[in-house]
Amino acid sequence: MSGTMEIIDDDGIDGINSNDSDPEKIQPRVIEERWGDQISHEMLEVLAPNGEGEHILSIINNMTEEEAVAIIAESVKFHADDWNFPSDMRDRMKRLLEGPKLYGDFYDRDLRIDATMMRYSSPYPGVRAVAEPLDNSDVPVETIRAYFLGIGWAVIGTFMSTFFNSRFPSISLSGTMIQILLFPCGKFLTWVLPDWGLTVAGTRHSLNPGPWTFKEQMFATITYNIAIYTTNSYGMILVQKSPVFYGESFVTFGYQLMLTLFVQLMGMGFAGYLRRFSVYPVKALWPTILPLIAMNRALTKPEPKQNIYGWTISRYKFFYITTLCMFFYYWFPGYLFTALATFNWMTWIAPQNFTLALITGSGLGLGLFNPITTFDWNVATSSYAALAQPFFATCTMYISSILSAFIILGIYYSNMYNTGYLPINSSAAFANDGTSFNVQKIVVNNRLDEKLYQNYSPPFYSAGYILTVGANFAFYPVYFLYIMGNQWSTMKHAFIDFYKGLRYGKGNYEGNTMDVHSRLMAKYKEVPDWWFLLILFGAIIVSVIFLKIFPTDTPVWLPFLMIAINIVFAVPLSFLSATTGTNLGLGALVQVITGFILPNNPNAFLFAQTLGSWALAGYGDNYVQDQKMAHYCKISPRAVFRSQIGTIIITCFVAVGTQDFVLTSVKGLCTPNQPSRFTCANDGFPLYASSLMWGLLGSDRMFNSLYPLFKWCFLMGTAIAILFLVCQGYGPIYLPPIREKLRVKLRPRTFEILDSTLFPFVASLLWLNPILIIQGIQHWSPSNLSYKTPGMILSFIFMYWMPRHRLAWWEKYNYVLSAALTAGVAVSGLIMFFAVGYNPKSLKWWGNTVSSAGIDGSSKGILPIPARGYFGPPKGSFP
């Protein structure tokens, strides 16, 4: 510390414009110490990783002790229930409030640092690393070239995501990958476009306003993101139109276009409601978008030549080399040597050994005990975002999946619900003779014919699918009670703000003093709530017209019911996405409700699923995620709103055209042996199976006759949520005294063993998220551990080991590597389809047949079909 008195003037503070009316402007103050002198260069890099060090130091040096204490006290209370708040920072702040004598050295410095992070930066290191606490509103954002590239790539992305939606695993262009492709396009347009423009309302709009900027890159990315959401209605259209499923003749191009359009617009209108809960609260940090912004910053910021553990290659050169290598390599697991994709090598030892295939297999089996299951990047990352998702989340879900595999084995070997006659882990519905369930045999005019049903079969489901459905039902009480109980303070304030916004016109950023980004965004015009409501009401009107003009036999009040359900249940679900990075819908809940009120009506069920579980909560969630991205990057909410509306309309036409092409031109679509893997295992068959369960047969029959276990899953989920809430609420209060009593009573050696084993384990359970546990159980059928184990291994390497041992390499290349490998697979898969898949050209040799040659390539159960030709109850007495 300098020990001198200094006057810090506004003109001497870098990063602050004296002519700007920025609320972050620092007033001059006389101080006795320059506390910033106690901050090392390394520490400053952590506090200000984006070059805003002088700005942060100026705030620290000008802050009084009284101001800092007040901020710390408010923050400790505000973030008491924050899952993502750094635990070491929380403990330090509590000690700071005890005063300088108890805290010790560097009290004044640490007090001001933490207060500055809380009020003028961010307490979350991930957010601090990608989002600057300053803003330059003069940087070009909503430019002609940004619109051109964003919408242009959105069209390409919509085509790819729709085209490969029925493929398992599917292929798409992710937001991370599209940034890699947008950047050279932006640089190219900067080089070739002339500076021609026109002035509108005092603002000049030029074809080339200068260098391609960070905000333009981010704006184009947000514009593109809409492309990956236009497949929401595709599942309903596929199941209705495909002859493999219901084969409805009224599903025309106009039907598809109208459905797709109002589904997307209704979701966007609903986002106006969700943004109060998932954009503006500082706790809603959206961890999954932080890598996206980090990649953006890396691309648009000049990159100095560095030697990182011997690596000197630039990110861009690394990306293109990796993409090119993957493009050629993917021909091996994708076509030339498909055993590399389904590497069930353990079953090759004894191909006809049923138990070996059942336990370790990748097709028929569960994928247990096989450490190397694939050499296909697409398969390896199909269950987990291995190079982006936090390791603790992947690890929790993976361990939960392993434990649930033994539950599946218990269900299967006990022949519970006749699962022993079926494959152990399939998403399809089966008849009582073990063949695929043919719904046309029991339906007349889209209604269940009881006589035909009694002469045919009820639908039967695999052990893996039963567990998946049960976990889906347990999930809803767990997430709703756990979020609303654990985060009640945040939820309550958001509901109050939403009411005040509608009643009194309260702005979204008013009173949000804890978040520097909200204060900076206050300078931009907000999107009024009535804009979203207008879109929502318009979409509702179109949906009612849709139900009237097409013979779906669906009541017009169903859209209103779906909106009511989402108003209640979508809020905690959206907050869950914002805090943990998960993205789930209300599918199982909507299934049960629709099955009770509209039994024997599969079309009404499909409509409710599309609207209630995907369009409102799902798409609304995706929109607010993009809005949060704009929030961090200081992009005007109205600019994002305009780009979303325009892109939705354009991409809906592209999506419907692609849907029609796939449904009419892909040979063998939705068949198990489709050469290009367009098996519909992850879209058509699960939705079809659900429509049979809940839409055709109804919830009453499913809960009380066919699968009575399902109704108890809601109670189990409620018990799990209450157990975790009670333990995590009272554990920190009662466990420390118990530990202290044991320390006094036990021998030192015994206590030392417990202190190094049991106590840390119990302490970790206090922070364990039960929602991730349930999610691990949900990730079955058609997926198995063969799709999870490689993701877990990759996550351990790149999200656990690398950041701890090769941090500099990880920061520079990790997300680029993920984007490059995915880009190579996407381009290679597309070309491969049209070259050898559209008109199938089979390549039969050992490397392409060995994976399916044995029991693991079959679809059979452990028990033989009885001599009478079918299993289950006698015909004529089906429940």
Secondary structure, DSSP 8 states (H G I E B T S, - for coil): -----EEE-GGG-TT--TT---TT----EEES--GGGGS-HHHHHHH-TTS-HHHHHHHHHH--HHHHHHHHHHHHHHTTT-TTS-HHHHHHHHHHTT-HHHH-TTHHHHHHHHHHHHHHS-S-HHHHHH--S---TTS--S-HHHHHHHHHHHHHHHHHHHHTTTSSS-----HHHHHHHHHHHHHHHHHHS---EEEETTEEEES--SS--HHHHHHHHHHHHGGGGTTTTHHHHHHHH-TTTT--TT--HHHHHHHHHHHHHHHHHHHHHHHHHHTSSTT---GGGHHHHHHHHHHHS------BTTB---HHHHHHHHHHHHHHHTHIIIII-GGGTS--HHHHHSTT-HHHHHHH-SSSS--TT-S---S-HHHHTSSS-TTTS-HHHHHHHHHHHHHHHHHHHHHHHTTGGGGGGS-SS-SS-B-TTSSB--GGGTEETTEE-HHHHHHS---B--HHHHHHHHHHHHHHHHHHHHHHHHTHHHHHHHHHHHHHHHHH---TTTT-TT-HHHHHHTTS----HHHHHHHHHHHHHHHHHHHHHS-----TTHHHHHHHHHHHHHHHHHHHHHHH-----SHHHHHHHHHHHSTT-HHHHHHHIIIIIIIIIIIHHHHHHHHHHHHHHT--HHHHHHHHHHHHHHHHHHHHHHHHHHHHHSTTTT-TT-TT----TTTHHHHHHHIIIIIIS-HHHIIIII-THHHHHHHHHHHHHHHHHHHHHHHHHHHHHHHHHHHHHS-HHHHHHHHHTHHHHHHHHTT--HHHHHHHHH--SS--HHHHHHHHHHHIIIIIIHHHH-HHHHHHHHHHHHHHHHHHHHHHHHHHIIIIITTT----SHHHHHHHHSGGGS---SS---TTS--SS-TT---
